[in-house]
Amino acid sequence: MLTIALPKGRIADDALLLFKKVYATEFSFKNRKLIVECGGFKFLLVRSQDVPTYVMRAAADLGVCGKDVLLESGAQVTELLDLKFGRCKVALGMRKGESLAQPRPSIRVATKMVNTAKRFFASKAMAVEVIKLYGSIELAPLVGLADAIVDIVETGETMRENDLEMVEVIAESSARLFANRESFIENKREIIALREAIAGVL
């Protein structure tokens, strides 16, 4: 039986619908349960940011979460399939009219995606001070806390409403199916069959 970690919320709902299409079985978490066994699978319901950890540390064979979460976690896993839902961008935002081209000794960036932001600015050989925030990140440049933000963007409307604009797209994101590396070797036939079955209904 394969164990699959899913993130609470919309991505879990979409993933379970996908499994329903493939296996013609109703998959759902009932009465606040965090584990459900159904159709030959065991599903775990965890916080989105924890999915890569459950998979990398072999508490689950497979996981589903956004590519943005995978990038931020740095988890050593085997990515299997782009599931084509949960689309968004990881983007750099600044106040209108500002850009990275303006000379400055370093840049202050507010984000909840600390590792992603550090890697991005390292790739540009720019000195960066990363300020970790947990919400209302668009506020940081408006009150002088930061020069820029790195955040998840779906339409860009929240940035525009707060006089910010997307300066650069750091990564395109969507939900991904991925596996624990050892589990992939041990259960290769089963996991590849699952991947092909899901790919067939996408």
Buried (B, 14 or more C-beta within 10 A) or exposed (E): EBBBBBBBEEBBBBBBEBBBEBBEEEBEBEEEEEEBEBBEBBBBBBEBBBBBBBBBEEBBBBBBBBBBBBBBBEBEBBEBBBBEBBEBBBBBBBBEEBEBEEEEEEBBBBBBBBEBBBBBBEEEEBEBEBBEBEEEBBBBBEEEBBBBBBBBBEEBEBBBEBEBBBBBEBBEBBBBBBBBBEBBEEBEEBBEEBBEBBBEEE
